[in-house]
Amino acid sequence: MDMSQYLEIFIEESKEHLQGLNQSLLQLEKNPQDVPILNEIFRVAHTLKGMAGTMGFNKMAKLTHDMENVLHALRNNEIKVNTNLVDLLFRCLDALENYVNEVVTKGTEGNEEYSDIIKGLDAILNKNDAKDAAVPDAAANTSNIANAANTANTQDEKTEIEHITSKFKMNQYEHNLINKAADMSLNVFKIIVVLNKGCVLKSARAFIIFQTLERHGEIIKSEPRVEDIEDEKFDFEFTVVVISKRDAESFHKELMAISEVDDVIISTLHSNEVETVDEIKSDAQEVKTEVLHEENNTEAEEHQKTQVSKSNIKTGKTVRVDIDRLDVLMNLVSELIIIKTRLEGLEEIERNQNYNEVIEYFERVTTSLHDAVMKVRMVPIETVFNRFPRMFRDISRNLNKEIILNMSGEDTELDRTVIDEIGDPLIHLLRNSADHGIESLDKRREVGKPDAGQINLRAYQDGNNVVIEVEDDGSGIDLEKVKKKAIDRGFVNKDAAKNLSQKDIIDFLFKPSFSTSETITDLSGRGVGLDVVKTKIEALGGMVEVDTEAGRGSKFIIRLPLTLAIIQALLVQINTEKYALPLNTIREIIKIKPEDIKQVQKQEIILLRNTIVPIIRIGERLDVPPSDKESKLLTVVVVKKGEKLSGFLVDNLIGQHEIVIKSLGKLLSGIKTIAGATILGDGNVALILDVNSLAV
């Protein structure tokens, strides 16, 4: 059977459970006596085992089952929590994550058995006389049951099943359905499904079977009742009556392809083969239970039953929505905004009071709709931050440093498209702080610092931007060392290096293949860190700033836009061309005289309140022919790139507009000066300028 329709659910929920296990194990290591945390770890491991078993990923199920054995021994105080045990459990999580990654890329769990990890788990149990500490659930005796099932007489079982279900009791409604199906030349099949007696999750297998049948027909009857099948109140077989256009052979072939289905017995059912009963039974028609939700842990009394049925499903809380669907919705909202802009720009329409009121109302509705869609797309940055505590545990042990990671602002929200891209840059910055920033234990003691280094990871909203800070209390950036390395690499000569500012020196760190590390480690030294950070952040429309102080530490500041879809922009004109500048990058707009522009080292500048601001003639940078008109006053849009200002020289200002960002496509993706395009009210296209690339 094609299981691809369930893979996405499996992958998403597996990732969530593995992330939760990482956090819980970190807490357990700090507080080994925390029984609720231990119970939570056991519950999640049990859930993962069930999910893997449902999907037929037996290696993954085997590993989680062996984890359960160790966790069960922990809960019974047969073994104690120690660093080596936690290390082994983390290795289990890494292996499970690798299995999930294999499923993502290949659709299968792969061939890796991780026998060394399984041997390690067994060794822990044997060493502590806990060899028989397996969880006494159905999975623990799967192999014995399966062996017994294989030796059973299959033909005798078939005969017994056929004898029991030879006559079907149906209510009058169901009987009428069979007669109607016969009149319409439809097939009515009585299908007996026999599951393998080693099947751990019978209800999940039944769900898959019901889904398969419902794709090609209508189930009008089941014995036992659907609710009983959902609650696993049946042995290893059940019977359904299906009305369909398809033949029996196709049903038999598709059902036998489902994992853990031992046999399928199909017979054609006629109206004279059923008994009519007076009472009308309210048999459910569809199995709508969640396949991959947690199974009931029958061994542990402190866990409540979590098997989901129709009677206890909680609705209206959350819905898992594919990001592609949200993108379609956002595009539709974007088109509404474009239409609104075009309506506002129509000149031939008589603008009476009614027209103005309708336009204003239309604007309020589109704005509200845009805000609502944006909130749906927003995701807490916690989903990115949660992976870092485990990472720092491994980094601390690898570097032999004591590092404490402090996180705040995890509830700060970002657009889903930004969230998906921000993880790797943050990993580079955090590793950089741990390796380069935090000193060794001996050096920290020499300068009177605490043994444990502190790295602070913060997120907060600042206007239309989200700011993420990575700050450490280490030694700070050695500016002289960076300058020397830049001279050696030929980025700057010795004379020019004497006049470099702190920011100019720090900018060298973001050059490709630039590294001050003397040795190459697993964490750094290859010079592929900070340049990746800058490239990725600027591709997201953001920027990176650095603040450092010798002996006190460094702070990397990332500024990102809340959304990449719809922004406020200033439309400007250069000759006859129209361009858009994101409003959040604009500091102010000024008028200057041509003679106010001076030349300093071949760079045009102006003096703005005692601050030197480089002037950039946008027309020349974009190869737009200069305007023939001469003006006594020039318009300068002062933009900010971090803390640095630049002045963009434009011909005219058109005004502020809400614009929809459209991608230029793959063919034009390499143009650094252009961030995208937008459709104006008159239907023409305006290019959106990339301030980070144009600013000096």
C-alpha positions as CSV (number, residue, x, y, z in Angstrom):
1,M,0.0,0.0,0.0
2,D,1.1,3.5,-0.8
3,M,1.9,5.0,2.7
4,S,3.1,8.4,1.3
5,Q,-0.1,10.1,2.3
6,Y,0.8,9.4,6.0
7,L,4.5,10.2,5.8
8,E,4.1,13.9,6.2
9,I,2.1,13.4,9.5
10,F,4.6,10.9,10.7
11,I,7.6,13.1,9.9
12,E,6.1,16.3,11.5
13,E,5.1,14.5,14.7
14,S,8.3,12.5,15.0
15,K,10.3,15.7,14.8
16,E,8.2,17.3,17.5
17,H,8.5,14.2,19.8
18,L,12.3,14.0,19.3
19,Q,12.7,17.7,20.1
20,G,10.6,17.2,23.2
21,L,12.8,14.2,24.2
22,N,15.9,16.3,23.8
23,Q,14.6,18.9,26.2
24,S,13.3,16.3,28.7
25,L,16.6,14.5,28.8
26,L,18.5,17.7,29.5
27,Q,16.2,18.3,32.4
28,L,16.5,14.8,33.6
29,E,20.3,15.1,33.6
30,K,20.1,18.2,35.8
31,N,17.5,16.6,38.1
32,P,17.7,12.8,38.1
33,Q,15.0,12.5,40.7
34,D,12.4,14.2,38.6
35,V,9.8,11.4,38.2
36,P,7.3,13.4,36.1
37,I,10.1,14.1,33.5
38,L,11.1,10.5,33.5
39,N,7.5,9.5,32.9
40,E,7.2,12.0,30.1
41,I,10.3,10.6,28.4
42,F,8.9,7.1,28.7
43,R,5.5,8.1,27.3
44,V,7.1,9.9,24.3
45,A,9.4,6.9,23.6
46,H,6.3,4.7,23.7
47,T,4.5,7.0,21.3
48,L,7.4,7.0,18.9
49,K,7.6,3.2,19.0
50,G,3.9,3.0,18.1
51,M,4.2,5.5,15.3
52,A,7.1,3.7,13.8
53,G,5.4,0.4,14.1
54,T,2.3,1.8,12.4
55,M,4.3,3.0,9.4
56,G,6.2,-0.3,9.2
57,F,9.6,1.2,10.2
58,N,10.7,-1.9,12.2
59,K,14.3,-0.8,12.9
60,M,13.1,2.5,14.4
61,A,10.4,0.6,16.5
62,K,13.1,-1.9,17.7
63,L,15.4,0.9,18.9
64,T,12.6,2.8,20.7
65,H,11.5,-0.5,22.3
66,D,15.0,-1.1,23.7
67,M,15.0,2.5,24.9
68,E,11.7,1.7,26.7
69,N,13.3,-1.2,28.5
70,V,16.0,1.0,29.9
71,L,13.5,3.8,30.8
72,H,11.3,1.2,32.5
73,A,14.3,0.0,34.6
74,L,14.9,3.7,35.6
75,R,11.4,4.2,36.7
76,N,11.6,1.0,38.8
77,N,14.9,2.3,40.4
78,E,16.7,-0.7,39.1
79,I,19.3,1.6,37.5
80,K,20.3,5.2,38.2
81,V,20.7,8.2,36.0
82,N,24.3,9.1,35.2
83,T,26.2,10.9,32.5
84,N,27.1,7.8,30.5
85,L,23.4,6.7,30.5
86,V,22.3,10.1,29.3
87,D,24.9,10.1,26.6
88,L,23.7,6.7,25.4
89,L,20.1,8.0,25.4
90,F,21.1,11.0,23.4
91,R,22.8,8.7,20.9
92,C,19.5,6.9,20.6
93,L,17.8,10.2,19.8
94,D,20.5,11.0,17.2
95,A,19.9,7.6,15.6
96,L,16.1,8.1,15.6
97,E,16.6,11.5,14.0
98,N,18.8,9.9,11.3
99,Y,15.9,7.4,10.7
100,V,13.5,10.3,10.3
101,N,15.9,12.1,8.0
102,E,16.1,9.0,5.9
103,V,12.3,8.9,5.7
104,V,12.3,12.5,4.6
105,T,14.8,12.0,1.8
106,K,14.1,8.5,0.7
107,G,10.8,7.5,2.1
108,T,12.3,4.6,4.0
109,E,14.2,4.2,7.3
110,G,17.3,2.9,5.6
111,N,19.5,-0.1,6.4
112,E,21.3,1.1,9.5
113,E,20.7,-1.2,12.5
114,Y,22.6,0.9,15.1
115,S,23.6,-2.4,16.7
116,D,26.2,-0.7,18.8
117,I,23.6,1.5,20.5
118,I,21.3,-1.5,21.1
119,K,24.2,-3.5,22.6
120,G,24.9,-0.5,24.9
121,L,21.3,-0.5,26.1
122,D,21.4,-4.2,26.7
123,A,24.7,-3.9,28.5
124,I,23.2,-1.3,30.9
125,L,20.3,-3.7,31.7
126,N,22.5,-6.8,32.1
127,K,25.1,-5.0,34.3
128,N,22.4,-4.0,36.7
129,D,20.5,-7.3,36.7
130,A,17.7,-5.7,34.8
131,K,17.7,-8.0,31.8
132,D,14.0,-8.7,32.1
133,A,13.0,-5.1,32.6
134,A,11.1,-4.9,29.4
135,V,7.8,-3.1,29.3
136,P,5.0,-5.7,29.6
137,D,3.0,-4.5,26.7
138,A,2.0,-6.2,23.5
139,A,5.2,-5.3,21.7
140,A,7.4,-7.0,24.3
141,N,6.0,-10.4,23.3
142,T,5.6,-9.7,19.6
143,S,8.2,-12.3,18.4
144,N,6.6,-15.1,20.5
145,I,3.1,-14.3,19.4
146,A,4.3,-14.1,15.8
147,N,6.0,-17.5,16.0
148,A,2.8,-19.0,17.4
149,A,0.7,-17.4,14.7
150,N,3.0,-18.9,12.0
151,T,2.5,-22.4,13.3
152,A,-1.3,-22.1,13.4
153,N,-3.5,-23.9,10.9
154,T,-4.5,-21.0,8.6
155,Q,-7.2,-23.1,6.8
156,D,-8.9,-24.0,10.1
157,E,-8.9,-20.4,11.1
158,K,-10.6,-19.5,7.7
159,T,-13.2,-22.1,8.2
160,E,-14.0,-20.9,11.7
161,I,-14.3,-17.3,10.6
162,E,-16.6,-18.2,7.7
163,H,-18.7,-20.3,10.1
164,I,-19.1,-17.5,12.6
165,T,-19.9,-14.8,10.0
166,S,-21.9,-16.9,7.5
167,K,-25.1,-14.9,8.3
168,F,-25.0,-11.1,8.7
169,K,-27.5,-9.3,10.8
170,M,-28.5,-5.9,9.3
171,N,-31.0,-3.3,10.0
172,Q,-33.7,-2.4,7.4
173,Y,-31.8,0.7,6.2
174,E,-28.6,-1.4,5.4
175,H,-30.8,-4.1,3.8
176,N,-32.3,-1.5,1.5
177,L,-28.9,-0.2,0.6
178,I,-27.9,-3.7,-0.6
179,N,-31.1,-3.9,-2.7
180,K,-30.4,-0.5,-4.2
181,A,-26.9,-1.4,-5.0
182,A,-28.1,-4.5,-6.9
183,D,-30.5,-2.4,-8.9
184,M,-27.6,-0.1,-9.9
185,S,-25.4,-3.0,-10.8
186,L,-22.9,-2.3,-8.0
187,N,-21.0,-5.0,-6.2
188,V,-21.6,-5.7,-2.5
189,F,-18.7,-7.4,-0.8
190,K,-18.4,-9.0,2.6
191,I,-14.7,-8.6,3.4
192,I,-13.1,-10.4,6.3
193,V,-9.7,-9.0,7.3
194,V,-7.3,-11.1,9.4
195,L,-4.4,-9.3,11.1
196,N,-1.1,-10.8,12.1
197,K,-1.3,-11.9,15.7
198,G,1.9,-10.0,16.3
199,C,0.3,-6.7,15.3
200,V,0.9,-4.1,18.1
201,L,-1.4,-1.3,16.9
202,K,-4.6,-3.0,15.7
203,S,-6.6,0.2,15.6
204,A,-4.0,1.9,13.4
205,R,-3.9,-1.0,11.0
206,A,-7.7,-0.9,10.9
207,F,-7.7,2.8,10.1
208,I,-5.4,2.2,7.1
209,I,-7.7,-0.6,5.9
210,F,-10.8,1.6,6.2
211,Q,-9.1,4.4,4.4
212,T,-8.2,2.1,1.6
213,L,-11.7,0.7,1.3
214,E,-13.3,4.2,1.4
215,R,-11.2,5.4,-1.5
216,H,-13.0,3.0,-3.8
217,G,-16.3,2.3,-2.2
218,E,-18.7,2.9,0.7
219,I,-18.6,0.9,4.0
220,I,-22.2,0.3,5.1
221,K,-21.5,-2.2,7.9
222,S,-18.8,-3.5,10.2
223,E,-18.5,-6.2,12.8
224,P,-17.5,-5.4,15.4
225,R,-18.8,-1.8,15.5
226,V,-16.4,0.9,14.3
227,E,-16.2,2.4,17.8
228,D,-15.0,-1.0,19.1
229,I,-12.5,-1.3,16.4
230,E,-11.1,2.2,17.3
231,D,-10.8,1.1,20.9
232,E,-9.2,-2.2,19.9
233,K,-12.1,-4.2,21.3
234,F,-11.6,-7.0,18.9
235,D,-9.3,-10.0,18.4
236,F,-7.3,-10.0,15.2
237,E,-10.1,-10.0,12.6
238,F,-13.1,-7.9,11.6
239,T,-15.7,-7.9,8.9
240,V,-17.0,-5.1,6.7
241,V,-19.6,-4.8,4.0
242,V,-18.6,-2.5,1.1
243,I,-20.5,-1.3,-1.9
244,S,-18.3,-0.5,-4.9
245,K,-17.9,-0.5,-8.6
246,R,-14.5,-2.3,-8.3
247,D,-14.1,-6.1,-8.5
248,A,-13.1,-8.3,-5.6
249,E,-9.6,-9.1,-7.0
250,S,-8.5,-5.4,-6.9
251,F,-9.7,-5.1,-3.3
252,H,-7.9,-8.3,-2.3
253,K,-4.6,-7.2,-3.9
254,E,-4.6,-3.7,-2.3
255,L,-5.6,-4.9,1.2
256,M,-3.0,-7.7,1.1
257,A,-0.3,-5.1,0.4
258,I,-0.9,-3.5,3.8
259,S,1.7,-4.4,6.4
260,E,0.6,-7.0,9.1
261,V,-2.5,-8.1,7.1
262,D,-2.3,-11.9,7.1
263,D,-5.4,-12.7,5.0
264,V,-8.3,-11.1,3.2
265,I,-11.4,-13.2,2.5
266,I,-13.9,-11.6,0.1
267,S,-17.3,-12.9,-0.9
268,T,-20.1,-11.3,-2.8
269,L,-23.1,-10.5,-0.6
270,H,-26.7,-10.8,-1.9
271,S,-29.8,-9.5,-0.2
272,N,-31.0,-13.0,0.6
273,E,-27.9,-13.7,2.6
274,V,-28.6,-11.2,5.3
275,E,-31.0,-11.2,8.2
276,T,-33.0,-8.1,8.9
277,V,-33.3,-7.0,12.5
278,D,-35.8,-4.5,13.9
279,E,-33.5,-2.3,15.9
280,I,-31.6,0.4,14.1
281,K,-27.9,0.5,15.2
282,S,-26.0,3.7,14.8
283,D,-22.9,2.2,13.2
284,A,-20.4,4.9,12.3
285,Q,-19.6,5.1,8.6
286,E,-16.0,6.4,8.7
287,V,-12.9,6.0,10.8
288,K,-11.8,9.6,11.5
289,T,-9.3,8.9,14.3
290,E,-5.8,10.3,14.2
291,V,-3.5,7.5,13.1
292,L,-0.3,8.6,14.7
293,H,-1.6,9.8,18.1
294,E,-0.3,8.1,21.2
295,E,-1.5,4.6,22.2
296,N,-2.7,3.8,25.7
297,N,0.1,2.7,27.9
298,T,-1.5,-0.2,29.7
299,E,1.4,-0.8,32.0
300,A,1.8,2.6,33.7
301,E,-1.1,3.6,35.8
302,E,0.0,7.3,36.0
303,H,-0.6,7.7,32.2
304,Q,-4.1,8.5,31.1
305,K,-5.6,6.8,28.0
306,T,-4.7,8.8,25.0
307,Q,-6.2,6.7,22.2
308,V,-8.4,9.2,20.3
309,S,-12.0,8.3,19.5
310,K,-14.9,10.3,18.0
311,S,-16.4,10.9,21.4
312,N,-13.4,12.6,22.9
313,I,-11.7,14.5,20.0
314,K,-11.0,18.1,21.0
315,T,-11.9,20.3,18.1
316,G,-11.3,24.0,17.3
317,K,-7.8,24.2,19.0
318,T,-5.2,23.8,16.3
319,V,-5.1,22.7,12.7
320,R,-1.9,21.6,10.9
321,V,-1.9,23.4,7.6
322,D,0.6,22.9,4.7
323,I,2.7,26.1,4.2
324,D,2.0,25.9,0.4
325,R,-1.7,26.5,1.1
326,L,-0.9,29.5,3.2
327,D,1.3,30.8,0.4
328,V,-1.7,30.5,-2.0
329,L,-3.9,32.4,0.5
330,M,-1.2,35.1,0.9
331,N,-1.0,35.4,-2.9
332,L,-4.7,35.9,-3.1
333,V,-4.6,38.6,-0.4
334,S,-1.7,40.2,-2.3
335,E,-3.8,40.3,-5.5
336,L,-6.6,42.0,-3.6
337,I,-4.2,44.7,-2.4
338,I,-3.0,45.2,-6.0
339,I,-6.6,45.6,-7.1
340,K,-7.3,48.1,-4.3
341,T,-4.2,50.1,-5.5
342,R,-5.4,50.1,-9.1
343,L,-8.9,51.2,-8.1
344,E,-7.4,54.1,-6.2
345,G,-5.4,55.1,-9.3
346,L,-8.2,55.1,-11.7
347,E,-8.7,58.7,-12.9
348,E,-11.6,58.3,-15.4
349,I,-14.0,57.3,-12.7
350,E,-16.2,59.9,-11.1
351,R,-15.1,60.1,-7.5
352,N,-18.3,60.8,-5.6
353,Q,-18.9,60.2,-1.9
354,N,-20.2,56.7,-2.4
355,Y,-17.1,55.7,-4.4
356,N,-14.8,57.1,-1.8
357,E,-16.7,55.3,1.0
358,V,-16.6,52.0,-0.9
359,I,-12.8,52.3,-1.5
360,E,-12.2,53.1,2.2
361,Y,-14.2,50.1,3.2
362,F,-12.4,47.9,0.7
363,E,-9.1,49.1,2.1
364,R,-10.2,48.3,5.7
365,V,-11.3,44.8,4.7
366,T,-8.1,44.0,2.7
367,T,-5.9,45.4,5.5
368,S,-7.8,43.3,8.1
369,L,-7.6,40.2,5.9
370,H,-3.9,40.8,5.3
371,D,-3.3,41.1,9.1
372,A,-5.3,37.9,9.7
373,V,-3.3,35.9,7.1
374,M,0.0,37.2,8.5
375,K,-1.0,36.1,12.0
376,V,-1.7,32.6,10.6
377,R,1.7,32.5,9.0
378,M,3.5,33.6,12.1
379,V,5.4,31.0,14.1
380,P,7.2,31.4,17.5
381,I,10.9,31.5,17.2
382,E,10.9,28.9,20.0
383,T,10.7,26.2,17.3
384,V,14.2,27.2,16.3
385,F,15.6,28.0,19.8
386,N,14.6,24.6,21.1
387,R,17.3,22.7,19.3
388,F,20.1,24.7,20.9
389,P,20.3,23.5,24.5
390,R,21.1,20.0,23.4
391,M,23.6,21.4,20.9
392,F,25.4,23.3,23.6
393,R,25.6,20.2,25.8
394,D,27.6,18.5,23.1
395,I,29.7,21.6,22.3
396,S,30.6,22.1,26.0
397,R,31.8,18.5,26.2
398,N,33.7,18.7,22.9
399,L,35.5,21.9,23.8
400,N,36.0,21.0,27.5
401,K,34.4,24.3,28.5
402,E,31.6,25.0,30.9
403,I,29.1,27.1,28.9
404,I,25.6,28.2,30.0
405,L,23.1,29.1,27.3
406,N,20.5,31.6,28.4
407,M,17.5,32.1,26.1
408,S,14.8,34.7,26.2
409,G,12.0,35.9,23.9
410,E,11.2,32.5,22.6
411,D,7.6,33.5,22.0
412,T,8.6,36.2,19.5
413,E,6.9,35.4,16.2
414,L,8.3,35.5,12.7
415,D,6.9,34.6,9.3
416,R,7.2,30.8,8.6
417,T,9.3,31.4,5.6
418,V,11.9,33.3,7.7
419,I,11.7,30.7,10.5
420,D,12.6,28.0,8.1
421,E,15.8,29.8,7.0
422,I,17.1,31.4,10.2
423,G,18.2,28.1,11.9
424,D,21.6,27.6,10.1
425,P,22.8,31.3,10.6
426,L,22.1,31.1,14.3
427,I,23.9,27.8,14.6
428,H,27.0,29.4,13.0
429,L,26.9,32.4,15.4
430,L,26.4,30.2,18.5
431,R,29.2,27.9,17.6
432,N,31.4,30.9,16.8
433,S,30.7,32.3,20.3
434,A,31.4,29.0,22.0
435,D,34.6,28.3,20.2
436,H,36.1,31.8,19.6
437,G,34.3,33.9,22.2
438,I,34.3,31.9,25.4
439,E,37.8,31.4,26.8
440,S,39.3,28.2,28.1
441,L,38.8,27.5,31.8
442,D,42.4,28.5,32.6
443,K,42.2,31.8,30.8
444,R,38.9,32.7,32.5
445,R,40.4,32.0,35.9
446,E,43.5,34.1,35.1
447,V,41.3,37.2,34.4
448,G,39.0,36.6,37.3
449,K,36.0,35.4,35.4
450,P,33.6,32.7,36.6
451,D,34.4,29.2,35.3
452,A,31.1,29.0,33.4
453,G,30.9,31.1,30.3
454,Q,27.6,32.8,29.5
455,I,26.0,33.0,26.1
456,N,22.8,34.9,25.8
457,L,20.3,34.3,23.0
458,R,17.6,36.9,22.8
459,A,14.7,37.7,20.4
460,Y,12.4,40.6,20.5
461,Q,10.2,42.7,18.2
462,D,11.4,46.2,17.2
463,G,8.7,47.9,15.1
464,N,8.4,46.0,11.9
465,N,11.5,44.0,12.6
466,V,12.5,41.1,14.8
467,V,15.9,41.4,16.5
468,I,17.9,38.4,17.5
469,E,21.0,38.8,19.6
470,V,23.8,36.4,20.3
471,E,26.0,37.7,23.1
472,D,28.9,36.1,25.0
473,D,31.0,37.2,28.0
474,G,34.2,36.0,26.4
475,S,37.4,37.8,25.3
476,G,35.9,39.8,22.5
477,I,37.2,40.1,19.0
478,D,40.9,40.6,18.6
479,L,40.8,43.5,16.2
480,E,44.6,43.5,15.6
481,K,44.6,39.8,14.8
482,V,41.8,40.3,12.3
483,K,43.6,43.3,10.7
484,K,46.8,41.3,10.4
485,K,44.9,38.4,8.8
486,A,43.2,40.7,6.4
487,I,46.6,42.2,5.3
488,D,48.0,38.7,4.9
489,R,45.1,37.7,2.7
490,G,45.4,40.8,0.6
491,F,42.1,42.3,1.5
492,V,43.8,45.6,2.5
493,N,47.3,47.0,2.4
494,K,49.3,48.1,5.5
495,D,48.9,51.8,4.9
496,A,45.1,51.7,4.4
497,A,44.8,49.3,7.4
498,K,46.0,52.1,9.7
499,N,42.8,54.2,9.0
500,L,40.3,51.3,9.3
501,S,37.5,51.8,11.8
502,Q,36.4,49.0,14.2
503,K,33.4,48.3,11.9
504,D,35.7,48.1,8.8
505,I,37.9,45.5,10.6
506,I,34.9,43.5,11.8
507,D,33.5,43.4,8.2
508,F,36.5,41.3,7.2
509,L,35.1,38.5,9.4
510,F,32.2,38.2,6.9
511,K,34.5,37.7,3.9
512,P,34.4,34.2,2.3
513,S,37.0,31.8,3.6
514,F,38.2,34.3,6.3
515,S,39.1,32.7,9.7
516,T,41.4,33.8,12.5
517,S,41.4,30.3,14.0
518,E,44.9,28.7,14.0
519,T,43.5,25.1,13.9
520,I,40.6,23.4,12.2
521,T,38.1,21.7,14.5
522,D,34.6,20.2,14.1
523,L,33.2,23.6,15.0
524,S,35.2,26.2,13.2
525,G,38.4,27.1,11.5
526,R,37.4,26.6,7.9
527,G,36.2,30.1,7.3
528,V,32.7,29.1,6.1
529,G,30.8,30.5,9.1
530,L,30.1,34.2,9.2
531,D,30.0,34.8,5.4
532,V,27.2,32.2,5.3
533,V,25.4,34.1,8.0
534,K,25.7,37.4,6.2
535,T,24.6,35.9,2.9
536,K,21.6,34.2,4.4
537,I,20.4,37.1,6.5
538,E,20.7,39.6,3.6
539,A,18.8,37.2,1.4
540,L,16.0,37.4,3.9
541,G,16.0,41.2,3.7
542,G,17.8,41.5,7.1
543,M,21.2,42.7,8.3
544,V,23.9,41.7,10.8
545,E,25.7,44.1,13.2
546,V,28.5,43.4,15.5
547,D,29.4,45.0,18.8
548,T,32.6,43.9,20.7
549,E,34.7,45.0,23.6
550,A,38.1,43.5,24.4
551,G,37.9,41.3,27.5
552,R,34.1,41.8,27.9
553,G,32.7,39.8,25.0
554,S,30.9,40.2,21.7
555,K,27.3,40.7,20.5
556,F,26.0,39.7,17.1
557,I,22.7,41.5,16.3
558,I,20.4,40.2,13.5
559,R,17.6,42.4,12.2
560,L,14.9,40.6,10.2
561,P,11.6,41.8,8.6
562,L,8.5,40.4,10.1
563,T,7.3,39.3,6.7
564,L,8.7,38.8,3.3
565,A,5.4,39.1,1.4
566,I,3.8,42.6,1.8
567,I,5.7,45.7,3.0
568,Q,5.3,49.4,3.3
569,A,7.6,51.1,0.7
570,L,8.5,54.5,-0.7
571,L,8.1,54.8,-4.4
572,V,10.8,57.0,-6.1
573,Q,11.4,58.0,-9.7
574,I,14.7,58.0,-11.5
575,N,14.3,59.6,-14.9
576,T,11.1,57.8,-16.1
577,E,11.7,54.6,-14.1
578,K,9.9,53.9,-10.8
579,Y,11.6,52.0,-8.0
580,A,10.5,51.0,-4.5
581,L,12.5,51.4,-1.3
582,P,11.4,49.4,1.9
583,L,10.2,52.0,4.4
584,N,11.9,50.3,7.3
585,T,15.3,51.1,5.8
586,I,14.7,54.8,5.4
587,R,16.0,57.2,8.0
588,E,14.9,60.5,6.5
589,I,14.5,62.5,3.2
590,I,16.4,65.7,2.6
591,K,16.9,68.3,-0.1
592,I,20.4,69.5,-0.9
593,K,22.1,71.8,-3.3
594,P,24.4,70.3,-5.9
595,E,27.4,72.2,-4.4
596,D,26.8,70.5,-1.0
597,I,28.2,67.3,-2.5
598,K,31.9,66.9,-1.8
599,Q,34.6,64.4,-3.0
600,V,36.6,62.4,-0.4
601,Q,38.9,59.7,-1.7
602,K,36.8,59.4,-4.9
603,Q,33.6,59.0,-2.9
604,E,30.9,61.6,-3.0
605,I,29.7,62.6,0.4
606,I,27.5,65.2,2.2
607,L,27.7,66.4,5.8
608,L,24.4,65.8,7.6
609,R,24.4,67.2,11.2
610,N,28.2,66.6,11.5
611,T,27.9,63.1,10.2
612,I,29.5,62.1,6.9
613,V,27.0,60.4,4.6
614,P,28.2,58.8,1.3
615,I,26.1,59.7,-1.7
616,I,25.0,57.0,-4.1
617,R,23.7,58.0,-7.5
618,I,21.1,55.2,-8.0
619,G,20.7,56.0,-11.7
620,E,24.3,55.3,-12.4
621,R,24.3,52.1,-10.4
622,L,21.3,50.8,-12.2
623,D,22.4,52.1,-15.7
624,V,19.4,54.5,-16.0
625,P,20.2,57.4,-18.3
626,P,20.3,60.7,-16.4
627,S,17.3,63.1,-16.6
628,D,17.6,66.2,-18.9
629,K,16.0,68.4,-16.4
630,E,18.3,70.4,-14.2
631,S,17.3,71.2,-10.6
632,K,18.6,73.6,-8.1
633,L,17.7,71.2,-5.3
634,L,18.5,67.5,-5.2
635,T,16.4,64.8,-3.4
636,V,18.3,62.5,-1.2
637,V,16.8,59.5,0.6
638,V,18.9,58.7,3.6
639,V,18.9,55.0,4.3
640,K,20.4,53.0,7.1
641,K,22.4,49.8,6.9
642,G,22.9,48.8,10.5
643,E,24.3,51.9,12.2
644,K,25.8,53.3,8.9
645,L,24.0,55.8,6.7
646,S,24.0,56.3,3.0
647,G,22.2,58.8,0.8
648,F,20.4,57.6,-2.4
649,L,20.1,60.4,-5.0
650,V,16.7,60.2,-6.8
651,D,14.8,62.5,-9.2
652,N,11.4,62.5,-7.6
653,L,9.3,61.1,-4.7
654,I,6.0,59.4,-5.7
655,G,4.8,58.5,-2.2
656,Q,4.3,55.8,0.4
657,H,2.5,52.6,-0.7
658,E,1.7,49.1,0.6
659,I,3.4,46.9,-2.0
660,V,3.3,43.2,-2.7
661,I,6.8,41.6,-3.2
662,K,7.0,39.3,-6.2
663,S,10.0,37.1,-6.9
664,L,12.0,37.8,-10.1
665,G,12.4,34.1,-10.7
666,K,15.4,31.9,-11.0
667,L,16.8,33.6,-14.2
668,L,17.2,37.0,-12.5
669,S,17.9,35.7,-9.0
670,G,21.6,36.7,-9.2
671,I,21.0,40.4,-9.5
672,K,22.1,41.7,-6.1
673,T,20.9,45.3,-6.4
674,I,17.2,44.2,-6.9
675,A,15.3,42.5,-4.1
676,G,12.1,41.8,-6.1
677,A,9.4,43.5,-8.0
678,T,5.9,44.8,-7.4
679,I,2.8,45.7,-9.5
680,L,1.7,49.3,-9.3
681,G,-1.7,50.7,-9.4
682,D,-1.5,51.5,-13.1
683,G,-0.5,47.9,-13.8
684,N,3.1,48.6,-14.5
685,V,6.0,46.8,-12.7
686,A,8.4,48.6,-10.3
687,L,11.6,47.0,-9.1
688,I,12.3,46.9,-5.3
689,L,15.8,48.0,-4.5
690,D,18.1,46.0,-2.2
691,V,19.4,48.6,0.2
692,N,22.0,46.2,1.7
693,S,23.6,45.7,-1.7
694,L,23.5,49.4,-2.8
695,A,24.5,51.0,0.5
696,V,28.2,51.7,1.1
